[in-house]
Amino acid sequence: MTSAADIKHWQTLTLRDPETMMAWLGAIGFTEHATYRDESDPPVVVHAEWLWSGGGGIMFGAVRDDSVGSSQPGMAACYLVSDDPDALFDAAVAAGATVIREMKDEDYGGRGGTVADPEGNMWSFGSYQPT
């Protein structure tokens, strides 16, 4: 796994329900690196960093008046490369994602599909790795 110190690009998400999303992210293979909560309101996730085993990471937090990035939860799109995108797709759906586009062989090579996570963000899983 890539260490957080080596990651130079982070996807950012603003979430309505970070707890539900943390369970979903864990189900598809992300691992928690750090989670910081509001000291005066501990259920509120102010900032979190989760790592993708293939390299890369996401940062997220609960929607707040001072949120940076997308002010509307559910507006992000992500693409994850996997040696077994079908298994990743199945895990995402089993954990509560909605199928947007079934897995299929792509004309440009590889295999891919797309789901919406519990917040409505689009996640595409595929074997296509740009060279």
C-alpha positions as CSV (number, residue, x, y, z in Angstrom):
1,M,0.0,0.0,0.0
2,T,1.1,3.6,-0.7
3,S,1.8,5.6,2.4
4,A,-0.1,8.8,2.9
5,A,3.1,10.8,2.7
6,D,3.6,9.5,-0.9
7,I,0.2,10.5,-2.2
8,K,0.2,13.7,-4.3
9,H,-3.4,13.8,-5.4
10,W,-6.4,13.5,-3.1
11,Q,-10.0,13.3,-4.1
12,T,-12.2,15.4,-1.7
13,L,-15.7,14.7,-0.7
14,T,-18.3,16.7,1.3
15,L,-20.7,14.2,3.0
16,R,-24.0,14.3,4.7
17,D,-23.4,11.1,6.7
18,P,-19.6,10.4,7.1
19,E,-20.3,7.4,9.4
20,T,-22.3,5.6,6.7
21,M,-19.7,6.5,4.1
22,M,-16.8,5.2,6.3
23,A,-18.5,1.8,6.5
24,W,-19.0,1.8,2.7
25,L,-15.5,2.9,1.9
26,G,-14.1,0.2,4.2
27,A,-16.3,-2.4,2.4
28,I,-14.7,-1.5,-1.0
29,G,-11.2,-1.6,0.3
30,F,-10.3,1.9,1.5
31,T,-8.4,2.0,4.9
32,E,-8.6,4.8,7.5
33,H,-5.5,6.8,7.8
34,A,-6.8,9.6,10.1
35,T,-10.2,10.9,11.3
36,Y,-10.6,14.2,13.2
37,R,-13.8,15.0,14.9
38,D,-15.3,18.2,16.3
39,E,-14.2,18.4,19.9
40,S,-17.5,20.1,20.9
41,D,-19.6,17.7,18.9
42,P,-17.7,14.3,18.6
43,P,-20.0,12.6,16.1
44,V,-19.2,15.3,13.5
45,V,-16.3,14.3,11.2
46,V,-14.4,17.5,10.5
47,H,-11.7,15.9,8.4
48,A,-10.8,12.3,7.4
49,E,-8.1,10.7,5.2
50,W,-8.6,7.3,3.8
51,L,-6.1,5.4,1.6
52,W,-6.7,3.2,-1.5
53,S,-4.5,0.2,-1.7
54,G,-3.8,0.7,-5.4
55,G,-2.4,4.2,-4.6
56,G,-4.2,7.4,-4.0
57,G,-6.5,8.6,-1.3
58,I,-9.6,10.6,-0.4
59,M,-10.2,13.3,2.1
60,F,-13.7,14.1,3.4
61,G,-15.7,15.6,6.1
62,A,-19.3,16.4,7.1
63,V,-21.0,19.3,5.2
64,R,-20.6,22.4,7.3
65,D,-21.0,26.2,6.7
66,D,-17.2,26.5,6.3
67,S,-16.8,23.4,4.1
68,V,-14.1,23.7,1.4
69,G,-14.6,22.1,-2.0
70,S,-18.0,21.0,-3.3
71,S,-20.6,22.6,-1.2
72,Q,-23.2,20.0,-2.4
73,P,-22.8,16.5,-1.1
74,G,-23.1,13.8,-3.7
75,M,-21.6,15.8,-6.6
76,A,-18.2,14.0,-6.9
77,A,-17.0,11.4,-9.4
78,C,-14.1,8.9,-8.9
79,Y,-12.4,6.2,-10.9
80,L,-10.6,3.3,-9.2
81,V,-8.3,1.0,-11.1
82,S,-8.5,-2.6,-9.9
83,D,-7.1,-6.0,-11.1
84,D,-10.6,-7.4,-10.3
85,P,-13.1,-4.6,-11.0
86,D,-16.0,-7.0,-11.0
87,A,-15.3,-8.0,-7.4
88,L,-15.0,-4.4,-6.4
89,F,-18.2,-3.5,-8.2
90,D,-20.0,-6.4,-6.4
91,A,-18.6,-5.3,-3.0
92,A,-19.8,-1.7,-3.6
93,V,-23.3,-2.9,-4.5
94,A,-23.5,-5.3,-1.6
95,A,-22.5,-2.4,0.7
96,G,-25.4,-0.2,-0.5
97,A,-24.4,1.4,-3.8
98,T,-26.9,1.9,-6.6
99,V,-25.9,0.5,-10.0
100,I,-25.6,3.2,-12.6
101,R,-23.9,1.2,-15.4
102,E,-23.3,-2.5,-15.2
103,M,-19.8,-3.9,-15.6
104,K,-18.9,-4.4,-19.3
105,D,-16.0,-4.8,-21.6
106,E,-14.9,-1.3,-22.9
107,D,-14.2,-0.5,-26.5
108,Y,-11.0,1.3,-25.4
109,G,-9.8,-1.7,-23.4
110,G,-10.3,-3.1,-20.0
111,R,-13.6,-3.6,-18.2
112,G,-15.6,-1.2,-16.1
113,G,-18.9,-0.2,-14.5
114,T,-20.3,2.7,-12.4
115,V,-22.3,2.9,-9.1
116,A,-23.6,5.7,-6.9
117,D,-22.5,5.6,-3.3
118,P,-24.9,6.1,-0.4
119,E,-24.4,9.9,-0.8
120,G,-24.9,9.9,-4.6
121,N,-21.3,10.3,-5.6
122,M,-20.4,8.4,-8.8
123,W,-17.7,5.7,-8.6
124,S,-16.4,3.9,-11.7
125,F,-14.4,0.8,-11.2
126,G,-12.3,-0.6,-14.0
127,S,-9.3,-2.5,-15.1
128,Y,-8.2,0.1,-17.6
129,Q,-5.0,1.8,-16.5
130,P,-3.9,4.7,-18.7
131,T,-0.3,4.3,-19.9
